[in-house]
């Protein structure tokens, strides 16, 4: 069989990469520098300038501050910032930079997107749809373009239970331009909620916007050499650039951190549903491979879309939280507020909803008010109520993904990686079967502790000691509160029935269980 060589393809190439200040973009840039620093001609990165910083200054700051570039600081000369804004007309790129890109670029990797699940639809149109449209119009003018890789999502068609590696028109038989114009005229200022008819069975505007963008690629840009990569839930790195690295609280890392801090006590998820999380470095490897494959004579039109998902490797949400909670208990954060305790809730039956609301009131909001009152007393800004509201909102927004599962077909990525020799399959690994969940999730929790909570490893013993003190203080506090409640009940009811030791004991046990379940 004819082999595909990734390293040969990227030799002496010029790349344009968008979204390098995001989670996936940083790891992509680090991987390109790691593997191709001596063979690539140039990497142009689209960076939006800020009031206080130029695009070049933001790039320099990124290299200096992010640990993923620790080994690549000497290679910054290979990377050139292009000032631009994906949401602006023609991306606000200067004429000089535009000419440079048109004359030099061979490969485009488009990672930039808004990945929030809520907000007015205009934001998703501007960044995810029109932004991609502007970039592809520029690509049409590029004189030496060989491939474009578009980062989509596996959940763009999540109204289906089995999703194939192909582009699905949002409304089959509908004219794309008419449909998009209809959306812009009627729904730009809408803040879509789940169940709105315009979402067409999807849970949020993000997934709809990604599906629309894929349809746009098919309808408007079929002549361009585009590959579409659809990752599932992008998670902490497996091996590169650092095992467990993450700097984003989106998705499962945010839920794990809130649990590790002792803040989240009830999260909406189905313990038996598959947690289709995919390490960010495997996503990045698939993007690099896809770019080489699209430009290869081996390319086939039916392999234009690839799913980057767990495949046959199984992990349920129940297993994910059980393992991460266990490691969070042995790797506690310095900012731990109370001992870790987690309840799953499918939020489907009436009883589920009552239990969830009960836990939110007594274990989340009541606790949050106590913490905020303490903050006010000691002269600090209260924060916990706001945090709990965000946690509750996030739990509901993520419910469609944590209480459902899909069958993502993944034959295309397997086929493409089999075209590589063994050395390149190892260098650009996308094989999820090698992930063993206990060591991966250990690094996951350690990475969240190091890179998101900014707790160096030297603080681990201090955090463990602090955790023991918190547990001891809470036991003492529960005893005091239980005794106080018991005394109040006995004082308020004058009856000989309280002379019976069995009733006394029952009241004590009931009070203790109550505070054990909802306060500790």
N, C-alpha and C positions, 0 to 999 in steps of 0.2 A: 504494500500500500504506500502511496506517495505521502510523505510526511510534511507536516506544517511546522515551520520554525519561527517561533516568536522572536527570538534574538536576531535572527537574520532580517526579519521584516523591519524591526525598529532601528536597524543600523542606518545612521546618517539621516534620520527622519526629523521633521519639525512638527511639534504637537501644539494644539490649542486645547487647554483644559479649563472648564468653568467649574465654579463651586469649590475651589480649593480651600476656602476658609471653613467649609463644613466638615463634618465627621468623615464621610467617605472620601471627600476631596483631599484632605490632608494625608490619609493613608495611601491614596493613589499616587500623589506627588512623591511621597517618601519611597514608595516601591519603584517608581520610574527612575528615581535618582539612585536607588540601591542597585538596580539591575542594568541600567543603561547610561550611567553618567559618563562613560567613556565613548559611547557609540552614538547617542542622540546628538543632533545638531543644536537643537534649541527647544525649550518648552515655554510657550507663551501661556500666561494665566490671566484670565479676566478677573479683575479685582475692582470693586467699587470704591472710589475715594470717599473719605469722610471730611468733615469741615476742618478737622485738626490734622488729618493725615492724607498724604497722597497715596496712590495705589502702590507705588514702589516702597514707601515707608511701611505700609501695612504688610507687604510681603516680607520685608526685612524683620519686622516685629514677629511675624509668624515663625520665621526660621529661628529667631533668638529665644522665643518663649515656649514653643511646643516641643515636648520631649521626643516626638516622632522624628524630628529633624536634627537630633543631637549629633548623629554621625554624618550628617550631610551638609553641615554649615559651609564647608569648603566648596560645595557644588552650587551655591546660590547664583554664581555667575552664569550657570546654564539656564536659569529661570528668569524670564523677563515679564514684568507686570504690564498688562494692557489696561489702562483706565477705561472702565465701562460699567454699565448697569443693565442687567438683563431685562429689567422692566421698562427701560426708556426706549424712545424711538430710535431704531437702528442701533440699539444698545449703547448709545451715547459714545461711540468710539470715534476718535478723531480721524480725519481723512488720511493722515500720514500712517497711523496704525492700521487702518483698514486696508490700505494699499500693501502694507507689509504682510498682513495676514493672507491677503488674496494671492500674493506672489510666492509665499514661502510654505504655508501650512500643508502638511500631508495627511495628518490624522486629527480628528476632533473628538474629544470625550466630554460629553455634556452631563455634568453632575448637578449643576445649579437647579434648585427648586425650593419652593416653600413646602415644608413637610408638616406644618401644623394641620390639624384635622378640623379646626374651627375658624370662623372668620367670614367676612363678607366674600361673596363669590368673585367679585372683581379682582381681589388679591390673587386668587388662583388663576384667573384668566390672564392677568398681566404677567405673572412670573412663569407659570407652568405651561400655558398654551401660547400666548403671544410672544413670550420670551424665547421659547423654542422656535417659533415661527421666524423671528428676527434672525436668530443664529443660522437657521437652515437657509434663509435667503442669502445670507453672507456666504454660506458654504457653496451655493450654486455658482458663485463667481470665482471660487478658488481654482487656480490654474493647475495645481498639482495634487488635488485632493484624492486620497485613496480609500479612506474609510471614515465613518462617523459612528460613534457609539453613544446611544441615548440610554440614560439610566431611568427606567420606569419603575413600576412596582408590581409584584405578583398579585396584589389585591385590586388592581384596576377593574377586574371583571368578577369581583367577589360576590355578585348576585348569582353566579353560577357555582355549583359545587365541584365540578370537574373542569379544570381550566387547561386548555391545550396551548402549545407554544405557537400561537398564531395571533394575528391582529383581529379583534372583534369590532366591527362597526358599532358605535353606541346605539344607533337606531338603524337596523338593516333596511336598505332601500331608500333611506333618507339622503338628501343632498347635504354634504358636509357643511359647505359655506352657508347655506340657508339655516341649518340647525345652529351653527355657532352664532350667527347674527341674531337669531331668535333668542338665544340665551343671553347675549350681551344686552339686548334691548329690554328684556323682561326680568332678568334675574341678577343683574350686576350688583345691586345693593342688598341682595338677600343674604341673610345669615342662615344657611340651610340647617335644619334639624333632621335627624334620622326619621325616615318615613315620608319625607316630602316627595311628591310625585316627580319633580324634576330630577331627582337623584337616580331615578330609574332602578330602584332596588339596591343601590349602593348606600353605605352608612354615612358617608360624609363627602364634602366637595373635593377633598384631596384625591380620593380614588376616582371620582368622576373626571376630574381635570386630567389625570394621567391617562385614562382611557380615551378621552377626547384627543389628547396629543398624539397618541399612537394612531388613531384614525386619521388625524391630519397628516401624519407622515405618509400613510398609505395613499391618501387622496391627492395631496399637493406635491409630495416630494418622492414619488416612486422612482424617479430617475437617479436619485442620490444613493450612494453606497452606505445605507444605514443598517446598523445592527441594533436591536432593542434588547436590553438586559433587564430582567424583572426579578430583583431580589425580594425575599420575603421580609421578615423582621430583622433588620441589620443590628448586630450585637457586637460586644467587645471582641477584640482581636483574638485569634487562636494562637498564632506564633509571631506574626510580624505586624508592625515594627517592634512591638514589645508585647509579650503575652499578657492578655487581659486589658490592654489599653483601651480607653474610652474617654471622651471629653463631652459626651452628650447625655442628658437625662431623658431624652425621648425614648419611648418604648420600655423594654423590660429593665433597663438599667435604672430608670427613675423609680419604678415600682420596688425594685430590690433595695435601693438606697433608703426609700421611705420606710420600708420594713426594717432594715438594719438599724435605723436611727430610733426605732421604737415608736414611730409616729403612726404608721399604717397598721391597723389591727384587723381590718376587713377590706378585702379587695374583691371586685367582681371577676371571677374566672371559674371555668369548669375544670375541675381537677383531672378529668379524663380526656380532655381535648389536647390535641397535639400542639406543642409550643414550637412553631416553625421559625426558630431563630437561626440566623446564619452569621458566622463571624465576618467582620468587615474585611479582613485580609483575603478571605475566599471570594468575596464580592469583587474586590479590586482585581484579583487575579483573573476572574472571569471577564472583566472589562478589557483588560490588556490582551487576553487571548482573543476576545471577540473582534477587537480592532485588527489584529493580524489575519484572522480568518476571513473577515469581510473583503479584504483586499487580495486574498489568495485565489488562484485558479480553482481551488477546491471548493469554493463557496457555492452553496446551493440555495435557491430562493426559499425553499421550505424550511431552511435553518436560520431564517432571519431573526427569529425571536428565541431567546433562551431564558429559561427559569433558573434562578440561582436560589435553590431551596434545600431543605434537609434531605429530601428524597426518602430513602428507606431507613435512615437513622432516626430512631424514635425518641422523643422526649415529650412528656406531658407537662401541662402547667402545674399539676400537683407535684410531680417530681422536681420541676424547676424550683418551686418555692420551698419544698422540703430540704433540698440540698443547699440552696443559697442561705436559708435561715440557719441551718446547721453551721455553715462556714461563717456566717455573720456573727454567730455566738462565740466562735473561737477567734474571729478577727474583728472585734468590735470597733466602731468608729469613736474618735475622741468626743464627738458631739452627741453621743448616745443620750437619749432623754429618759427612756424607761426600758425595761427588759423586752425582748422581742417576743411577740405573740401574734399569730396570724390565723384568721379564719377565712376560708373560701366561701363564696356566695355566688350562685349562678344567677340570682336576681330574675328568676323566671316565674316561679309560683308565687301565690299570695304570701305564703309563709316565708319564702326567701326574702321577699321585699320587706315584710315586717321585721324579720331578724336583722336585715341590713340596716333599716332605719333605726332600730333599737340600739344596735352597736354604734352607729354613727353618732347618735345623741349622747349615749353614756360613756363610750370609750374614746370617741374622737372630739366632739364639740365640748363636752363637759371638761375633759382634760385640757383642751385648747384654751378655754376661758380661765382655768386655774393658772396655766403657764403665762398667759398674757397679763393676768392680774399681778403675778409675781414680777414680770418685766416692768410694769408700770411702777410698782412699789420701789424697785431698785433703780429706777430712772432710765430704763432701756426701752427701746421702741418695741411695742407688741407686734408679733409676727405670726403666731401659731394659728389664729382663726383664719387668716388669709391662706395659710399653707394647707389647712384642712379643707377649705373650700376648693382649692385647686386640686387636691387629692381626690375629693369626691367627684368633681367635674371630669377629671382625667379617667377615673375608674369607669364612669358611664360612657365616655367617648371611646374607650378602648374595649368596651364590652363585646362589640361584634367580632373582634379578633381573638378575645380570650375565652369566649364561650362557643366558638364555632371552629370547624376545621375544613380544609379543602384538599382535594386531590390535584396537586400541581404536576402535570406531566413534565418530565425533565430529560427526555431522550436526546434533545439537541445538544445540550452541554456535554453529555456523556460522549456523544458522537464526535464532537469537535475536540475534546481533550484526548480522545483516543488517537487523533491524528498527530499528536505530539510524541516525541521520543520520551523515554522514561526520565531522563535528566530534566527536561523542561516541565514534565508533569509534576515533578517534585518542586522545581523552582517556582512554578505558578500553580500551586495546589488548589484544587476545587473539590477534592474528594472528601465529602462529609463523613464517610464511614470510618475515618481515622479519628474522629472526635470521640473521646471518652469523657463522659459528662462530669464525673467527680473532679478530675484534675482541671478540666476546662472551667467549671464553675468556681473552683477554688481561685484560679487566676482572675476570673470575672469579678468576684467580690474583692480580691486584693487590688485589682485595677480600679474599681470604683472608689475604694478607700484612698488609694494613692493619688489618682489623677482627677477625680471629681470632688471628693471631700478634702483633698490636699492634706492628708494625714501621712507623714513619712513613716517608714517601717520602725524607726527608732521610738515612735510613740506607742507601739503596740502593747508593751507591758503596762504602761501608764493607763491605757484605755481598758485593759483587762482589770486592773485594780479599781478603776473608776466604776466599771460595770458591777463588780462585787459590792462596792459601797452602795450603789443605787439599788441593787436587789435587797440588800440588808435594810436600807432605809424604808423601802416600800413595804417590806414585811412588818416593820415596826409601825409604820403609818396605818397599814390595814388593821393591825391589832387595835390600835388606839381608836380608829374610826368605828370598828365593829363594836368595841366596848361602849363607846359613846352612844351609838345607835341603840344598843341593847338597853342601856341605862335610860335613854329617853323613852323607849317603848314601855318599859316597866313603870317609869314614873308617871306616864300619861294615862295608864289604864290601871285602876284600882280593883283588882279582882283576886280572889283566892286561887284562881286557876294558875297564876304565875308561881304559886308555891310548889307546883309539881315540877320535879327536876327534868322530866321528859320534855315538857313544854319549853322550859328554860334552854335545854340543850338544842331543841329544834330551832328556836329563834336564833341562837348563836350560830348554828351551822348555816341557816338560811342567809344571815347577814354576811357571814364569812364568804360563802359561795358567791353571793352577789358581788361583793367588792373584788373577789378573786377574778371573776369573769370580766368585769367591766372597768376596773380601775387600774389593775397592776400593769 
